[in-house]
Amino acid sequence: MPDFNCAATIIGGMPDKDAASACAGISRHLVDLPAWPQLPLRSNLENMYVQCSQGFPGIVVDGQKLHVEHGANLDRGIERLYYDWTENKTGGYAIDKEYASGLHYLASHSSTALPLVKGQITGPISWGLCVTDGEGKGIIYDETMADTIGKFLKLKASWLESFMRSFSKQTVTFVDEPYLASLGSAFVALPNEQITGQLNEVLSGIKGIKGIHCCGGTDWSLLLGLPIDVISFDAYNYLDSILCYQQELLSHVRRGRAIAWGIVPNDEESLKKETAASLFDRFGDALSHLTGDGLSIRQVVRQSLVTPSCALLSLTQDGVEYTYNLLTELSSRARRKYGS
């Protein structure tokens, strides 16, 4: 895994309505780790849950809602999915241009292979809670359907990584799990074994650099125990949440793994209160919790990324530009101060 050295990148969702403008901003600012943007304001098909739905047995898209229709077609589709999973056949699990215009734009407009690119896929817990059965209940609570989720998204993740490798020498793939912020509540009433089993299934389809993003507080020990290279979290609002698991986080870093610090807020009101200097002070304070006992700030910085706290969908274009400037300035300041 490369030393990220506080490279700047984004989480995924952007407010642009066309891929050209979104990718132009990314190419200008995120030179160390460009990422393909999700553009749900361009099309509902780019909603993070709908975007990953192509190829799932019995899936029906109704606006931003997804449900599964039962019947003979569903049974045949599940049989096909199990066959494809057994044979690792990913061709039927592509994400088409209509569902991911930013991904395909970046691929077709990269004249030479990029050194590194970041992408993302919706995680099985969040996806399985948002896709419902005929009674409006998340399919992850149906034993038969639940087993298909991880297998389906494993094939989807494998296809995505392979596609990104067609225009980048190395890839970083995040599994985005916003609903893990509700872990332990009545809304996510799932045993830990099922959660880790589903996540391990999807992660096994990613051969390059892999990470998990959660934009709220959660049981970080559960995620830090998974075979991931990067843990990504909202460090602006939820730093204390992950520092409750300081020893697990320290162990993560000692194993050579990385942290994506979501240190730049993703709402206009908070952005107006912050400068590069104020966020750098906040970042320095966060880093200080991981030093000592054999770890230096320089080492942690080498194994760090800086990102927005989550998607930038609610921002104006001026807000997006300011976010980019904050990210690149934070990256530059960290590199100058810690000299790696």
HUBEL-V548179 format. One record per backbone hydrogen bond with DSSP energy under -0.5 kcal/mol. NH is the residue of the N-H (numbers start at 0). CO is the residue of the C=O. Records with the same first field share a line. If there is no record, write none. Layout:
BEGIN
NH = CO + CO
END
This chain:
BEGIN
3 = 1 + 301
4 = 301
5 = 300 + 303
6 = 3 + 303
8 = 305
13 = 37
21 = 17
22 = 18
23 = 19
24 = 20
25 = 21
26 = 22
27 = 23
28 = 24
29 = 25
30 = 28
32 = 7
33 = 115
35 = 117
37 = 11
41 = 38
42 = 38
45 = 42
46 = 43
50 = 46
52 = 49
55 = 52
58 = 55
59 = 66
61 = 59 + 64
64 = 61
65 = 129
66 = 59
67 = 131
68 = 57
69 = 67
74 = 70
75 = 71
76 = 72
77 = 73
78 = 74
79 = 75
80 = 76
81 = 77
82 = 78
83 = 79
84 = 80
85 = 81
86 = 82
87 = 83
88 = 83
89 = 87
92 = 89
93 = 90
95 = 93
98 = 95
99 = 95
101 = 36
103 = 99
104 = 100
105 = 101
106 = 102
107 = 103
108 = 104
109 = 106
110 = 108
113 = 166
116 = 169
117 = 33
118 = 171
120 = 173
122 = 175
126 = 122
127 = 123
128 = 124
129 = 125
130 = 126
131 = 65 + 129
132 = 136
135 = 132
138 = 130
139 = 127
140 = 137
141 = 138
142 = 140
145 = 141
146 = 142
147 = 143 + 144
148 = 144 + 145
149 = 145
150 = 146
151 = 147
152 = 148
153 = 149
154 = 150
155 = 151
156 = 152
157 = 153
158 = 154
159 = 155
160 = 156
161 = 157
162 = 158
163 = 159
164 = 160
165 = 162
166 = 163
167 = 163
168 = 113
171 = 116
172 = 208
173 = 118 + 171
174 = 210
175 = 120 + 173
176 = 174 + 212
179 = 176
180 = 177
181 = 178
182 = 179
183 = 187
184 = 181
187 = 181
188 = 185 + 186
189 = 187
193 = 190
194 = 190
195 = 191
196 = 192
197 = 193
198 = 194
199 = 195
200 = 196
201 = 197
202 = 198
203 = 199
204 = 201
205 = 202
206 = 204
208 = 170
210 = 172
211 = 229
212 = 174
213 = 231
219 = 217
221 = 218
222 = 218
223 = 219
224 = 220
225 = 222
227 = 225
228 = 209
229 = 209
230 = 257
231 = 211 + 229
232 = 259
233 = 213
234 = 232
235 = 261
237 = 233
241 = 237
242 = 238
243 = 239
244 = 241
245 = 242
248 = 244
249 = 245
250 = 246
251 = 247
252 = 248
253 = 249
254 = 250
255 = 252
256 = 251
257 = 228
258 = 302
259 = 230
260 = 258 + 304
261 = 232 + 259
262 = 260 + 306
263 = 306
264 = 262
270 = 266
271 = 267
272 = 268 + 269
273 = 269 + 270
278 = 274
279 = 275
280 = 276
281 = 277
282 = 278
283 = 279
284 = 280
285 = 281
286 = 282
287 = 283
288 = 284 + 285
289 = 286
290 = 287
291 = 294
294 = 291
299 = 295
300 = 296
301 = 297
302 = 298
303 = 300
304 = 258
305 = 6
306 = 260
308 = 263
311 = 12
314 = 311
319 = 315
320 = 316
321 = 317
322 = 318
323 = 319
324 = 320
325 = 321
326 = 322
327 = 323
328 = 324
329 = 325
330 = 326
331 = 327
332 = 328
333 = 329
334 = 330
335 = 331
336 = 332
337 = 333
338 = 334
END
